[in-house]
Amino acid sequence: MFAASTYEEIVSIERQIENQEIVVFLFVKPNDQTALDIIKEFEYIHYNSGKYCSIYAIGYTNDFAKKNDRSYRKVDFVLGSDWYFSNKVFVEFKDTLESRIGWKYSGETEVLILQNAPGKSDPLNFQNYVAIDINKGLREGYIDSFQLFMETLVRSSKKQVVAKMALSDIRKSRISIKGTIEDALKDCKKVPTPIKKIITNRLFYKCASSY
C-alpha cells in the first residue's frame, strides 16, 4: 500500500519490482464516513497485500515536506506517518489517466486493476485493465463490503502469482486480470447473480475493451 500523488511516483516504485504482479489504483476521496472507514484499512491492506500486488492510494502523500502545500490536508496516521490528501492532485492524476487510457472515473470509490510490466520503459501495462465501482457494487449486492472485496482480491492475486512461480521465468508469464477479479467476486459468498452477468454491467465493471 503506497501513497501516490503522481503517475511518476508509481512508475518509480514499479521499476524496482522484478516479477509479474497485480497493480491496483485505489480512488477514494476522504469526504464521508464510508471513505474514512476505508482509509483506516490502509495499514492492514499494506501488510496483507505483501509481495503479491501493489496498491496505490491516489491523491495521497506521506511526504512530510508537502504538508505546507495548501492543497493537502491531513487525513490519518498510516504506517508510522501522517498521510495527507489533495483534491487538486487527485483530479490531476484522474484527468491524466482518463486521457491516457480512455477510462472514465465514476466519481465514487473505485479500484482500477492492471498488470505491471517489469523491465519495460513504462512498468505499467493497461492493456487489459478492469475498473470496479465499489459503491455501485455495494448497491447492487455484487459485493458485501469494501473490506471483503479487497481481501478476496489480494487472495486471488496471490493465487495468480504463486501459480506463475511454477514457471521458469515469471517475468514472461501473464497474469489474468479478468480471472483474478472473477475469482475475487466468486469468493464474495453473497453474490446473487452469475459472474458473467455481473461483468456485463458497465456501470460496475469497466474494462479496456469497453472503450
C-alpha positions in Angstrom: 0.0 0.0 0.0 1.6 3.2 -1.2 0.6 6.9 -1.1 0.7 8.2 -4.7 0.4 11.8 -5.8 1.7 11.4 -9.3 2.0 8.8 -12.0 5.8 9.2 -11.9 5.9 8.2 -8.3 4.1 4.9 -9.1 6.5 4.3 -12.1 9.5 4.8 -9.8 8.2 2.2 -7.3 7.2 -0.3 -10.0 10.6 -0.1 -11.7 12.0 -1.8 -8.6 9.7 -4.8 -8.9 11.1 -7.7 -11.0 8.2 -10.1 -11.1 4.8 -10.0 -12.7 2.1 -8.9 -10.3 -1.3 -7.2 -10.0 -1.3 -3.4 -9.6 -4.3 -1.6 -8.0 -5.1 2.1 -8.2 -7.5 3.0 -5.4 -9.6 6.1 -5.9 -11.2 7.1 -2.6 -11.8 10.7 -1.6 -12.0 11.3 2.2 -15.3 13.2 2.0 -17.6 11.0 4.1 -17.6 8.4 6.9 -17.6 5.5 4.5 -14.4 6.8 2.8 -12.8 7.5 6.2 -13.5 3.9 7.2 -11.8 2.7 4.0 -8.7 4.8 4.8 -8.5 3.2 8.2 -8.0 -0.1 6.3 -4.8 1.2 4.5 -2.3 -0.2 7.0 -3.9 -3.6 7.1 -4.1 -3.6 3.2 -0.4 -2.8 3.1 0.6 -5.8 5.2 -1.9 -8.1 3.7 -1.0 -7.4 0.0 2.7 -8.0 0.7 4.7 -9.1 -2.4 1.6 -10.3 -4.4 0.2 -6.9 -5.5 1.0 -3.2 -5.3 -1.9 -1.0 -4.2 -1.7 2.8 -4.6 -3.9 5.3 -2.9 -4.3 8.1 -5.5 -4.1 11.7 -4.3 -2.4 10.9 -1.1 1.1 11.6 0.2 3.1 10.7 3.3 5.8 13.1 2.4 6.1 15.5 5.4 7.7 18.1 3.1 4.4 18.5 1.3 2.3 19.3 4.4 2.8 23.0 3.8 1.2 22.7 0.3 -2.2 24.3 1.0 -3.9 21.8 -1.4 -3.1 19.0 1.0 -4.9 18.2 4.3 -4.1 15.6 6.9 -6.5 12.6 6.8 -5.0 9.9 9.1 -1.9 8.3 10.6 -0.8 5.3 8.5 2.2 3.1 8.7 4.0 5.3 11.2 3.5 8.7 9.5 0.8 11.3 8.8 -1.0 10.9 5.4 -2.3 13.9 3.5 -4.8 14.1 0.7 -5.2 16.7 -2.1 -8.3 17.0 -4.2 -6.2 19.0 -6.7 -3.6 16.2 -7.0 -6.4 13.6 -7.2 -8.1 15.4 -10.1 -4.8 16.0 -12.0 -4.0 12.2 -11.7 -7.5 11.2 -12.7 -7.6 13.6 -15.7 -4.2 12.4 -16.9 -5.2 8.7 -16.6 -8.5 9.3 -18.4 -6.7 10.9 -21.3 -4.1 8.2 -21.4 -6.3 5.0 -21.4 -9.9 6.2 -22.2 -11.2 5.2 -18.8 -13.7 7.5 -17.1 -13.8 7.8 -13.4 -17.2 7.1 -11.8 -16.9 9.8 -9.1 -17.2 7.3 -6.3 -14.8 4.9 -4.6 -13.3 2.9 -7.4 -10.4 0.4 -7.9 -8.6 0.1 -11.2 -6.7 -3.2 -11.6 -3.9 -3.6 -14.1 -0.7 -5.6 -14.6 2.8 -4.5 -14.2 5.4 -4.8 -16.9 8.8 -5.5 -15.3 11.8 -4.5 -17.5 9.8 -2.2 -19.7 10.3 1.6 -20.1 6.8 2.0 -18.6 6.4 -0.7 -16.0 2.6 -0.4 -16.0 0.5 -2.4 -18.5 -3.1 -1.0 -19.0 -3.9 -3.3 -22.0 -6.3 -5.5 -20.0 -7.2 -3.2 -17.1 -10.5 -3.5 -15.2 -12.1 -0.8 -13.1 -14.6 -1.7 -10.3 -17.1 0.9 -8.9 -17.2 -0.2 -5.3 -20.3 1.9 -4.4 -22.2 0.5 -7.3 -21.2 -3.0 -6.4 -22.5 -2.4 -2.8 -25.8 -1.0 -4.0 -26.3 -3.9 -6.5 -25.3 -6.6 -4.0 -22.3 -7.7 -6.1 -20.0 -7.3 -3.1 -20.8 -7.3 0.6 -18.2 -4.7 1.7 -15.0 -2.9 0.5 -13.1 -4.9 3.1 -14.3 -8.3 1.8 -13.7 -7.3 -1.8 -10.1 -6.2 -1.1 -9.5 -9.3 1.0 -10.6 -11.6 -1.8 -8.8 -9.5 -4.5 -5.5 -9.9 -2.6 -6.1 -13.6 -2.1 -6.8 -14.0 -5.8 -3.7 -12.0 -6.7 -1.6 -14.3 -4.5 -3.1 -17.4 -6.2 -2.2 -16.0 -9.6 1.3 -15.1 -8.7 2.0 -18.4 -6.9 0.8 -20.3 -9.9 3.1 -18.4 -12.2 6.1 -19.1 -9.9 5.9 -22.7 -11.1 7.2 -21.5 -14.5 10.9 -21.0 -15.3 10.6 -17.2 -15.7 7.7 -15.4 -14.0 8.5 -12.2 -15.9 7.5 -13.8 -19.1 4.2 -15.2 -17.9 0.9 -13.2 -18.0 -1.5 -12.7 -15.1 -5.2 -12.8 -15.9 -6.7 -9.6 -14.6 -10.2 -10.7 -15.5 -9.6 -14.1 -13.9 -8.3 -12.5 -10.7 -11.4 -10.3 -10.4 -13.8 -13.1 -11.3 -12.2 -15.3 -8.6 -12.5 -12.4 -6.1 -16.2 -11.9 -6.9 -16.9 -15.7 -6.6 -15.3 -15.6 -3.1 -18.0 -12.9 -2.1 -20.4 -15.6 -0.9 -23.5 -13.4 -1.2 -23.1 -12.6 -4.9 -26.7 -13.0 -6.1 -26.2 -13.4 -9.8 -23.8 -15.3 -12.1 -20.4 -13.7 -12.6 -20.9 -13.4 -16.4 -24.0 -11.3 -15.8 -22.2 -9.1 -13.3 -19.3 -8.3 -15.6 -21.7 -7.1 -18.3 -22.8 -4.2 -16.0 -20.7 -1.5 -17.5 -21.5 0.9 -14.6 -19.9 -1.6 -12.2 -17.3 -3.4 -14.3 -15.4 -1.4 -16.8 -12.5 -2.8 -18.8 -10.2 -1.8 -21.6 -12.4 -3.3 -24.2 -15.4 -1.2 -23.0 -13.9 2.0 -24.6 
